[in-house]
């Protein structure tokens, strides 16, 4: 099963180091995946959290999700 991940570069919950470690483990296991990183904070897609919401990154992440689902769930 392919996997798509979206991480924020300034995330202190899933830190950039944790995301990089996860990516290395996926590579070592030979998994099919996409990882996307965005310059914002954790929950950058959550429009209710005005202090961290990044509309441009949220749209890009959402569009990537939709394309991924169309490709793999068709």
Residue pairs with C-beta under 8 A, 6 or more apart in sequence:
1 32
2 32
2 33
2 34
2 68
2 72
3 26
3 31
3 32
3 33
3 34
4 33
4 34
4 35
4 36
4 64
4 65
4 68
5 19
5 22
5 33
5 34
5 35
5 36
6 36
6 37
6 38
6 45
6 61
6 64
6 65
7 14
7 16
7 19
7 35
7 36
7 37
7 38
8 14
8 37
8 38
8 39
8 40
8 41
8 42
8 43
8 44
9 16
9 37
9 38
9 39
9 40
10 39
10 40
10 41
10 42
11 19
11 41
11 42
12 42
13 42
14 42
16 37
19 35
19 37
23 33
23 35
26 33
26 35
34 64
34 68
36 60
36 61
36 64
38 44
38 54
38 57
38 60
38 61
39 54
39 57
40 52
40 54
40 57
41 52
42 52
43 49
43 52
43 53
44 52
44 53
44 54
44 57
44 58
44 61
45 53
45 54
45 57
45 58
45 61
45 62
46 52
46 53
47 53
47 55
47 58
